[in-house]
Amino acid sequence: MDQPDWLVAAWRELGVREVVGARDNPRILAMFRDSGHEAVVRDEVAWCAAFVGACLERGGRRGTRSLMARSYLQWGEDARELRTGSVAVLSRGSSPALGHVGFVVGEADDKVLLLGGNQGQQVSVQAFPKSRLLGVRWPVGTSPADEVPRRADQLEADTDGGASMFKSALAHVLEMEGGYGDDPHDPGGPTNKGITLAVYTRWIGETVSEANRARLVQQLRRIPDAMVREIYQTRYWQPAGCALMPGALAFMHFDAAVNHGVGSAVRMLQEAVGAAVDGEIGPETRGAIARAPIRKTLLAYAELRRERYRALDHFWRFGRGWLRRVDATLAGSSALIGAAPMENSDTDQALEQRKAKGDDQMSSTTTSEDVPAKWWGESLTIWGVIVTGLSTVVPVIGPIIGIDITADMIELLGNQVVHVAQAIGGLVGTLMTIYGRMRATTPIQRRVVSLKI
């Protein structure tokens, strides 16, 4: 039976498998090169889409140039049937970002037979349930230029600033995330460029164990930039619906999706624009985004992020950095709409001012320069301290400084009365201090007071 050229190329790779250990199979690395991913130098990277892309290119057809299996759902045209050589895209687990892709070579009852890469860590023919089929595609036309509408790095190129917007937002996220780290207080564990070990291993199709953990950590430390981009685009940018938003909002929303998770970010965005909070960006949410003033939305979104950070158990460890990240993201979003920096941010200067005042919790979003100062005599906190001191300290040190509580006074009032009064005064003063500190919102200033006796 005649077979298309790309399927002939695919059969030539049958049996090619990953190399166990530190070495890598050069034939698999050649698949990455031929599918447009020269930067990938390890055969442990998920390579089913690289196999399909390389075989298509070798057969005179362009692949999507993406390592995401589901990118082939937008490739070519609907095959309408399980035609030999057609490209079949399957689901993988419950994640909407993951999948598998291969060439159809047959079918049997409720199964489809695929010739694919990374099937049992090799190129093989395997049967898959038809219930997992997401789409079956076939090339369009005869010219390679006609067959693929867009490369993976051009997914948003048709929108105003789409591709450049993702590039800009990703650069910001990478700056915020930094390089490799493994803080024992970070529940994400080993992380490089914002990619945790758990995310990395799921991406390459492995499970972490005591036996392979050290090797996987070393791979994570050397993660290729191309893979970082693919992960961020397919796990965060696209599922969060960033491409459907104005650039400034996409900038904020993408950073939130990365740092809080896509679902949490969507719900915060919906709350910020006044839409129903259901975790799904549908027509109602898009309409609310369109109606809401962009500056107001960004300010509300930023404040919701701060509140969420402060509610986390490990805020004490990472809180300062998290709040600075929100400020930096808000500033970046402001620049995209040509506006001055937003006004409710926790800037470094404001944080230092709060630290000097002893407010390490950073619970307020206004600085001491935003509100007028008040006289210390209006401070409930200070009066609480004064009452506590008068009730508990003066009776002890009074005689030392000439304020003597005589025996006759004690006899007159009674020891128990004095003790009760001291206890009540101390309790009232302490409660006033605590309450005053909790409700304090403005700084204290000195004021000259004249007393006439």
Secondary structure, DSSP 4 states (H G I P E B T S, - for coil): ----HHHHHHHTTTT-BPPSSS---HHHHHHHHHTT-TT---TTS--HHHHHHHHHHHTT----S-S-GGGGGGSSEE-SS--TT-EEEEE-TT-SS-EEEEEEEEEETTEEEEEESSSSSB-EEEEEEGGGEEEEEE--SSSHHHH-S--GGGTTTTSTTHHHHHHHHHHHHHHHH-S-B--TT-TT-SEETTEEHHHHHHHHT----TTTHHHHHHHHHT--HHHHHHHHIIIIITTTTGGGS-HHHHHHHHHHHHHH-HHHHHHHHHHHHT---SS---HHHHHHHHHS-HHHHHHHHHHHHHHHHHTSTTHHHHHHHHHHHHHHHHHHHHHHTT-PPPSS---HHHHHHHHHTT-TT---SS-TTTS--EEGGG-HHHHHHHHHHHHHTHHHHTGGGT----HHHHHHH-HHHHHHHHHHHHHHHHHHHHHHHHH--S-EE--------
